[in-house]
Amino acid sequence: MTKVRIIGLNVGNRESTARLVQKILTMYGCSIRTRLGLHDPAGEQSSQGGLILLELIGEQEEWNRLEQELQEIPELEIQKMDFNGSPA
């Protein structure tokens, strides 16, 4: 069974963190199957934060390295979900 991990990144203060987050995601691009960015362009917080959802593929060790690097970024909250693969 192939494991699936979904990571949610709540990016605070996009102006100061976006470049660093993008650099890390680019380094681990081969482990990212799906990337979805969400923000409210009409809302008051549109320039301050955002939400990124990632579906990871490949080796779990690589996922852990990606998470470790992301955790070093201030103003970034990380949540994850692990699935055992397709239900029977």
C-alpha positions as CSV (number, residue, x, y, z in Angstrom):
1,M,0.0,0.0,0.0
2,T,1.3,3.5,-0.9
3,K,1.2,6.0,1.9
4,V,-0.1,9.5,1.3
5,R,0.7,12.6,3.3
6,I,-1.1,15.9,3.0
7,I,0.6,19.0,4.5
8,G,-1.1,22.2,5.2
9,L,1.0,25.4,5.5
10,N,-0.6,28.4,7.1
11,V,1.7,31.2,5.9
12,G,1.7,34.3,8.1
13,N,3.2,37.5,6.8
14,R,3.6,36.4,3.2
15,E,5.9,39.3,2.4
16,S,8.7,38.1,4.6
17,T,8.2,34.3,4.3
18,A,7.0,33.6,0.7
19,R,10.4,33.6,-0.9
20,L,11.9,31.2,1.6
21,V,8.8,28.9,1.5
22,Q,9.0,28.9,-2.4
23,K,12.8,28.1,-2.3
24,I,12.2,25.0,0.0
25,L,9.2,23.8,-2.0
26,T,11.3,24.0,-5.2
27,M,14.1,22.0,-3.6
28,Y,11.6,19.2,-2.8
29,G,9.5,19.6,-6.0
30,C,9.9,15.9,-6.9
31,S,8.1,14.9,-3.7
32,I,5.1,17.2,-4.3
33,R,2.4,15.7,-6.5
34,T,-0.2,18.4,-5.8
35,R,0.1,22.0,-4.6
36,L,-2.8,24.2,-4.0
37,G,-2.6,27.8,-2.8
38,L,-5.6,29.5,-1.2
39,H,-6.1,33.1,-0.2
40,D,-8.8,35.7,-0.1
41,P,-7.8,38.4,-2.6
42,A,-10.7,40.6,-1.6
43,G,-10.2,40.2,2.2
44,E,-8.4,42.4,4.6
45,Q,-5.7,39.7,5.2
46,S,-5.0,39.0,1.6
47,S,-1.5,40.4,1.6
48,Q,-0.7,39.1,5.1
49,G,-1.2,35.4,4.9
50,G,-2.2,32.4,2.9
51,L,-2.8,28.7,3.0
52,I,-0.9,26.1,0.9
53,L,-1.9,22.4,0.7
54,L,0.6,19.8,-0.5
55,E,0.1,16.2,-1.5
56,L,3.4,14.4,-1.1
57,I,4.7,11.3,-2.9
58,G,7.8,9.3,-2.7
59,E,9.9,8.5,0.4
60,Q,8.7,9.4,3.9
61,E,12.3,10.3,4.8
62,E,12.2,13.0,2.2
63,W,8.8,14.2,3.5
64,N,10.4,14.5,7.0
65,R,13.3,16.5,5.7
66,L,10.9,18.9,3.9
67,E,8.9,19.3,7.1
68,Q,12.0,20.0,9.2
69,E,13.1,22.8,6.8
70,L,9.7,24.3,6.8
71,Q,9.4,24.2,10.6
72,E,12.4,26.5,10.8
73,I,10.5,29.4,9.2
74,P,8.9,31.8,11.6
75,E,5.3,32.7,11.0
76,L,4.6,29.3,9.4
77,E,2.2,26.8,11.0
78,I,2.3,23.2,9.7
79,Q,-0.3,20.5,10.0
80,K,-0.3,17.1,8.4
81,M,-2.5,14.1,7.7
82,D,-1.2,10.6,6.9
83,F,-3.2,8.1,5.0
84,N,-2.4,4.4,4.4
85,G,-3.4,4.5,0.8
86,S,-6.5,3.6,-1.1
87,P,-9.3,2.1,1.0
88,A,-10.2,-1.5,0.2
